[in-house]
Amino acid sequence: MSDNHQNPTAISRRALVAGLAAAPFAAQAAAPADGGGLGTAEAPISIRMAANDAFAKLWQTVLVPEFNKSFPNIKVTIDGQTYSEQLTKSLLDLTGATPTYDVICTDDPWTPQLAQTGALLDLKKDAAAWTDPGFDWADFNPAPLAASEWKGVQYGVPLRSNMLLMFYNRTHYKKAGLPEPTPKLTWAEFMAQAPKLVQDVKGEGKVNAWAIDTYFARDQLTPTIWQAILNAHGGKLLDDKGKAAFNTPVGVATLQIFVDLLKYAPPGAKAHVFNEELQAFRQGQLAAMFMWGSVFRGTAIDPATTTLKPDEVGVQVMPAGSAGPGTHRGIWSGVISKKTPHPRAAWALLQWMSSKEGERFASSQVGSFPARRSTLSNKPKDDWQIPVFATLQQSYDVAQKGQMWRPRLAKSDAVQQVLADEVARATSGEISPADALKNAAARIDKLRL
């Protein structure tokens, strides 16, 4: 997951995405029988990937050279795109006459919209002849692998697995005289402890550290914080018929918990999203934050990006409700365009990135989280990964059990936009949580999902 900011083109983007989602395109021509080959020294192959700009450059400079040790004749170019534009650009590219990209990195809820264009390869079928016997599909945890599956077809593989987790500062908890959080911590307990975590940690005679920060302003990812609380209390977004299922007493109560977090957040937190909460935590101003786990390396390990020491930072699943702990799935997956002239080379890249070898390298060198059971269960290269991997495995299990992810619909982007609007109105104090959910339910049911 990465930061995404509202921009002046949001309305036209929504309309375009809705239009593309409403009318599936005819299936494209099948991939070349030979897959286009893997290139030779005399005739190398070039492929291009579209990825989020939060990590595209890092992948280009760190992962591609490692990939080329095994596939020296495949030249890979990774273009970064802003989150707010990426879905629209992906849909346009897949359905265009002369697409630019062989490979597209897609966010968790976008698979249905991209798949219904008919322009993606079915990796288990179309790429079967080029799949290494040791790739082992069954080794993936079900939750991250399912992010790129739609209607029984596996369109992608997880490349940058991510889960919404609770980060905490051990120093702040110790100073407040509170026990460190554990997976058994409940929301009621966290809210009762929060006032003690608003404190003076520098001896300045004034408050300079707060209990919590997270997404509060209008952002597509802001509703995921509330949804994690909702799911932990047994609630869900939609029923089996695609109707809003959150406008209930549990929905209102859990949104109220989310809004109440602002009482213990830094000044101006109503305007905070990804960057603001992350920087506040890294600067030692927070006891806890609810954030995507992939930032752990830059938050606890890398001195170039954080003021904290590795032993100061803990991470775990989010607090528990009546149904158990909470989390939220956010998986970046790689999919392949049917129009690529080099599907075998494109699959070689995705296969390497999601392989056991590729996962180990990426988790160590760029901090990406693995999706495979074997990677998480074996001793990692770096000691800091041991507790992180244990938490990640638990979060996968929790997410799978509670279906803790964004809507899996062709109109999932439209649903998320509605939730972003109304949840932000509640956190800003413009309307009550009850009115926010009433409005959101009415708007979502009109979408005819």
N, C-alpha and C positions, 0 to 999 in steps of 0.2 A: 504494500500500500504506500501511496505517497500523498503529498499535499495536493489539494485541488481547490482552486479558487474560483468563485463566481466571476464571470466576465460579461461584457456587453453582448456577446454573441449567444448567450445561454438560451434565449427564447428561440432563435432560429435553429440552434443546435437541437433543441428538444423536438422541434417540428420535423426536422430532417430525419432524426433517429426514428421518430414515430412513423414517419412515412415509409422509411426503408423497412421497418419491422412489420408494417401492415401488409406488404405485398412481397412474398417470397420470390426470388429470382429463379429462373430455370437453372438446373444443374449444369455445371461447366463440363467441358470435355474431360475424359478420364486421363489420369497421369500417363506419361510415356511408359510403355511396357518395361523398358530397360531402366527406367528411373532417371535417365539423363547422365548416369555415371557419376564418378567421384573426381573426375579431372585427372590430368597427367601433368608432369613437369613441363611438357611442351605446350599443353593446352589446358591451363588451369580453369576452374569454374568459379564464377562470382555469384554470390547470393547476398541478399539484403534483408535485414530484419528491422521491423519497427518495434521500439520498446519505450517504456516510460523514461523520461529524461532524468528521473531520480537515480537511475542506476545504469542507463545505457552506456555512458562513457566508461564507467568502471568495468562493465562487461567487455567492452571493446579493448580496453588496455590490459586487462588481467586474464579474462577467460578465453578470449579468442586466440592469443598466442599459445596457451596451453592446448586448446583444441587442435591447433595447427601442428603440434608435435605428432599427433596421430593422423591428421588429415592435411598434409602440407599443400595439397593442390586445390583446396577450397578456400577462396578468398571471401571473408565475411565482413560486411559493413553493417554496423548497428546504428540506426538513426534514433535519436531521442525525440520524444514528443511530449507535450504537456498533457497532464491527466485530463483536463477539461476538454481537450480537442481530440483525444486519442480514439475514442469509440467512433465518432463521426468519420474521422479520417480512415479508420480501418474498414468501416462499411463501404465507404466510397471507393477505396482501393480494391477491395474484393470484388465489387460489382462493376468496376470500370473495364473498358475494352483492353487497356494496356496497363495492368497493375504494376506498381513499383516494387512491391514487396513479395518475397518468396515465403517469408516467415513473419508472423505477427504475434507479439506478446500481448495476451489479453487478460484483463482483470476478471476476477471471480464471477460477477453476475452477467458478463457480456456474452458468454458462450451461446446461449439460445439465440440471441440476435444475430451473431455472426454465422451460426450454423444454418439458420433458416434461409440464408442467401443461396445455399446450395454450392458454395464456392470453397468449401474446406475439404481436405482429405480426411477420410476415415482411416486413422492410423493403424488400427488393428486389422483392417481389411486391405486397404490400398497400399499400405507400406509393409505388409507382412513379409514379402519376399526380401526386403532389405533390412529386416530387423535381426539384430544379433541374437543368437540362441540364448545367450546369458543375460539378456536385458531384464527378464523377470518382471512381468507386469504385476504378478501377485505380491511382489515385495513392497509395493506402494501402500501406504496407509489409505484406507477408503476415502476419508474426508478430503484430502488434497487432490487425489486422482479424480474424484467425482466433480470437481470444479470445472473440468473441461469435457465432461460427458453430457450428452443431451439426447434424450429419447433412445437410449440404448446404444448410442454410437460414441466411441472415444475419439474426439477430435483433437485432443492435445495432451500434453504431459506437463506436470508441475515443474516450473523452473525456479521460482522464488516463493517458497511457501511462507506464509505469514499467518500469525494468529494474534488476536487482541489479548494482551496480557496486562497484569498489574506489575509495574516496576516500583520498588520501594528503596528508600535510603535508610540503611541500617543505623547510621549515625543519628538521624533525626528521631527514629523510634527509640533508641537508647536514651537520648537526652530527655525525651518526653516520659520516660519510665514505662514504656509500653512494650509488650512482647512483639517480636517480629511476626509479620503475617505468615500464615500457613494456608494450605488449600482448604482448611476447615473454617477459615474466617468468614463470617456471614456479613451480609449487608447491614444488618442491625448493629452488629458489633463495630463495623468500620465507621458507621455514622456516629456511634457513641464515642468512639476514640478521636474522631476528627477534631473537636475543639482543642484537645491537648496537643495536637500536631501543628497548630497555628502558634508559633513560638519564636522566641529570640534565640537563634542558634549561634550568633556571633558575639554575644555579650554587649550589644549596642544599646540595650535598654529600650528596644522597640521591636516590633514584629518584623522579621526578615525572612521567614520561611512559612510556608502554608501547607495544609494537609494534602491537597490534591489539585491537579489541573488535567484537563483533557480537551477534546473538541467540544466547544460550546456554541460558536458562531455558526451561521448557515454554511454548510459544507455537505457534500454527498456522503461523507463518512461520519458526520455527527450522529445520525440516527443509529449507527451501529453500537454506540455506547449504551444508549437506552435499550436497544434490542438485546444486548448481552444481559442486562438486568432483567428484562422481560422474560427471556428464555430461562434464566436461572430460577425464576419463580413459576415456571411451567407454562408461560404464555407463548403465543406465536403470532406472527404477522398475518398470515392468510390461512383460510380453511382449505379443505380439499377441492372446493369449487372456485378458488381464486378470489373469494370475498374477504374483506377486511375482518380479521378476528381479534384485533388488539383493542378495540373500543369497549373495554370491559373494566370492572373494578381493579383487576390485577394490572391491566395496562395503565390506567390512571395512576395507581399507587406507585408503579415502577418509574413512570415518567416523573412523578413528584420527587422520587429519590434522586433521579438525575438532576433535576432543577435544584434541589437542596444542596447538591455538591458545591454550588456556587458560593454558599455561605462560608466555605472553608478554602476557597480558591484565591489566588492573587488578585489584587486590584486590576480591573479591566479584563478579567477572564471571560466575560460575555463575548468578547471579540476574538477569543483564542481558538485556533485550530492546531494543525500539526506542528508548525515551526515554533509557535509561541510556547506551547507546553514542553516541547522537547528541549528548547534552550533553557527554560526555567529549571527543569530537572537537572540538566547537565551542569548548570551553574550553582547547584546546591540550594535552590530556593524551594524545593518541594520534598515532602515526605513520601509522596506516591504520585504516580501518573498512570493513566490507562492509555496504552500505546501499543502500536504494532511491534511485535517481538524482534523484527529484523533490525531495529535500531540498537540492539543490545551492544554489539561490538563498538559502535561509535559512542555509546553512552557510558560504558563501563571499562573498556579496554584501551581505546585509542586516545593517547594524551593530546593528540592534535585537535580533537573535537570535544573533549570533556574535561572538566576540572575534577571529576570524581575518580577515586581509586577503585580497582576491581573488587576489593573486599567490602566496599561500601554499598554496592548495588545488588539487590536481590530481585528475583523475578518469579512469578507464579501465575496460576490461573486467576481470573477475577473472582471477587467474593461470591459466596454461595447464597442462593435463595432457597425456597422450599423444595425445589427440584434438584438442587446441587450447585456446583460451581458454574461460573459463566465464562464464556469466551466468544469469539466471533471469527469466522474463517475469512481469510483474504489471500487468495492464491493467484499468483501471476503464472499463467500457463502459456506454452508455445503451441501455435497451430500453423498449418501449412496451406497455402493457397493452391487450389486445383490448377490454376493457370500457370504456375511456375514451370519453366522448362527443365528445372533441375530438382525434382521432388526427392530423389535419393540423396542428394547432397544436403538438402534442407533437413531431411530426416536424420542424416548423419550428425548434423549439428545438434538438433533437439535431443537425439538419442544419447549423445555424449554428455550434454549438459544435465540430463536427468538420470544418467547412469550412476551406479554406485561410485565409480571413480570420479565422475564429474561432480557429484554431490559433495564428496569428501573434500575435493579441491576448493569448490566454491564456498563451502561453509567455513573453511579455514582462512582462505585468502580474501574473500569479499564479504564474509558474514552472512551469506545467504543461508536460510534454514532448509534442511533436507526434508524430503517427504517419505523416504523409504524407512521401513522398519529396521532393516539391517544397519543402516547408517546411524540411526538413533540408539540402537541397542549395543553397538560395538563401542569400545573406548575411542573417543575422538582424539584427534591430533593434539589439540590444545586443552589444557585443564579447565579453562573457563567455560568450555562448551558442555562439560559434564552435567551441571545442574540445569543449564539451559535446555539441553536435549531431553532431560527427564521431564521438564515442564512442558516442552513442546509435544512430547508423546502423550502426556496427560490431556493437553488441550485438544489434540486430534480426537482422542477418545470421547472427551466431553462434547465436542462439536458434533461428532457423528451421532451420539446418543440423543442430543437435544435438537438436532437439525439447526445448528446455530450458524446460519449464513443468510445472505441477502436473497430476495426472491429469485427463483429459478424460472423466469418467464421471458417470452419474447419482448415484453414491455417492462422488464425489470428496471431499466433506467428511468422510465416515467414514474414508476412507483417510488423509486429512491428519491427522485426530485420532489415529489409530494411530501414524503416524510421529512426531507431536509427543510422544506419550507415551514411546515407546521411545528416540528420539534424546535427549530430555531426561534419561532415566535413564542414558544413556551419558555425557553431558556432566557430570552430577552425580557420576559415579563409582560409582553404585549397582550398575551391571552393566558388563560389557565391551562394546566395540563389536560383537564377534562375537555375543554373547548378545542384544544389542539388536536386531540385524538378524534373527536367528533368530526371536525373538519376534514382531517386526513382520511378517515374511513369513507366519508361521502365522496370525496374526490377520487379515491382509488376505485371504489365500486363503479364510478362512472366510466372508468377506463375500459370496462368490459374485457377483463383479462381472460 
